[in-house]
Amino acid sequence: MARANEAVEAILAEYADLIAISGGDPHKSRAYEKAARAIGGHSADLSTLDLKGILGIPNVGKSIAPKIQEFLETGTMRAVEDLRARIPAGVRQLISISTLGPKRALLLYRDHGIASVEELADAIAEGRLKGVKGFGDKTEENVLRGIRLLQESGDRVQLGLATDLAEELLAQLSAVKGCTRCAYAGSLRRMVETIGDIDVLVASNSPETVMEAFANLPSVGRVIARGVTKTSVRTTKGLRVDLRVVSPGVWGAALQYFTGSKAHNIRIRELAVRKGLKLSEYGLFDAETDELIVAETEEEVYERLGMQWIPPVLREDRGEVEAALGGRLPDLLADGDIRGDLHTHTDLTDGLAPLEAMVAAARARGYEYYAITDHAPNLYMQEMTDEKMLAQREKVRKLAVGSPMLLLHGSELNIDPDGGVDWDAPFLDEFDVLVASVHSHFNQSKDEMTRRIVRACENPHVNIIGHPTARMIGRRAGIEFDLEEVFRAAARTGTALEVNSFPDRLDLRDEHIMWARRHGVKFAVDTDAHSTVHLPFMRFGVGTAGRGWLTKDDVINAWPLERLRSFLEKGRP
């Protein structure tokens, strides 16, 4: 079930942006931004807390807690509604442009009358912002890139949000009388990074009963269309869901068909035709007699076509059909293959939970090993010091005594503009594992960025390059560097590239994983968790790794401890 925390996090974040764009107190804006993050990462469901419980959440003060309670009780927040009324909707959309920011959005509206994304794009195209302070050629280029990113994302939502909603719907539908099986299909089942709509499939001999129950679910805001075998709705969260009901006997064929992708299905249907068959959502048939051959399971459909069953994450027409025909599909990385998480944070820096809580949550997941990698001092806003890091190391060592899960003490280093990292070699020598990431200077040239990351790979202390392209899905495009050169450097130096499981990153993305794998690169599938509730995000990283054709041999945190330790030594004396 989706938690109330997500809705509260969203409205507090919006309020922070509205305060900033209206020229309000920046400290107040920052306070609401921090409260939003704390709510999103809080382990307890807000709807179960009273005012005292809400006040107990870090960064939620006496002026913020009543507004949260108001929203939980009424579904709205008057302070937000007041600011929405004062600021045109188009201006509010301006702050969705990742490269703009609230201060520039306010300036554009106040001084130049620009009140929408479209008006901003026109103003740049017509040269009307030339000479405006803060809007040089580079800024205009970045803003246009941000506009394109916003337009491309459209109404699509992140994989994590879509999964939460889909699983909530499945839980409700599975309890409906007459529902014998249910699953989500489409791009969500293939674990594509963003989802336009959710496809849900139900097997039932009572479709009318299922359709009636579906249309009246609490999360359904509006019924778009309703028929005998298909109903489309818009949920209260704005996402479209298409429900199809099929008879139990054709479940497998329907699930294969509605999972897609379109390109994959075309290849499969062409293969069927060459074998004198025809394939549809109703089954695999003899083309001449229309006799049904198989339909009940996906495995039967693929087997009758002379191929291995193809995992949904591979169904993108990127060589999986040929591999399945030849019996050469890889044994993809699975959730159960992950032995530990090598990139996580605590409240010592920007995490939301203390060390002890993060360790306990990781232990509950059955991990063999677990790394704490708080930020290093060059990310100045985190206020890390040598003394703080050494004190944390001592706490980690004490927690490790008698623990069945090995604790690794590490850090997430900052890759400086020249490729250097925090701390000198003697200090770095004492860490168990080190992640290095780009956190600033995103606008360096492609050549500069390439040299920067290659140099980090060549550092004998750097084990993993964290979220390598630094993208934020729908908000910030990835940094530009020569992928080929970086992949060669990572393979040559024994530096793993991260598959960051956080749903708004999923970085490296699937195509890049496939490319890097061909160079012999090894990977770390990590959560970058900043709260205990983020640790389950590992499933999204595993799915992305699968889309990139990774096996457990490709992923260092799917290895036994001794093999991992050998890799982490990276040839250091």
Secondary structure by P-SEA (a helix, b strand, c coil): cccaaaaaaaaaaaaaaaaaaacccaaaaaaaaaaaaaaaacccccccccaaaaaacccccaaaaaaaaaaaaccccaaaaaaaaacccccccccccccccaaaaaaaaaccccccaaaaaaaaaaccccccccccaaaaaaaaaaaaaaaaacccccaaaaaaaaaaaaaaaaacccccbbbbbcccccccccccbbbbbbbcccaaaaaaaaaacccccccccccccbbbbbccccbbbbbbbbcccaaaaaaaaaacaaaaaaaaaaaaaaacbbbccccccccccccccccccaaaaaaaacccccccccccccaaaaaaaaccccccccccccccccccccccccccccaaaaaaaaaaacccbbbbbccccccccccccaaaaaaaaaaaaaaaccccbbbbbbbbccccccccccccccccccccbbbbbbcccccccaaaaaaaaaaaaacccccccccccccccccccccccaaaaaaaaaaaabbbbbcccccccccccaaaaaaaaaabbbbbbcccccccccccaaaaaaaaaaaaccccccccccccaaaaaaaaacccc
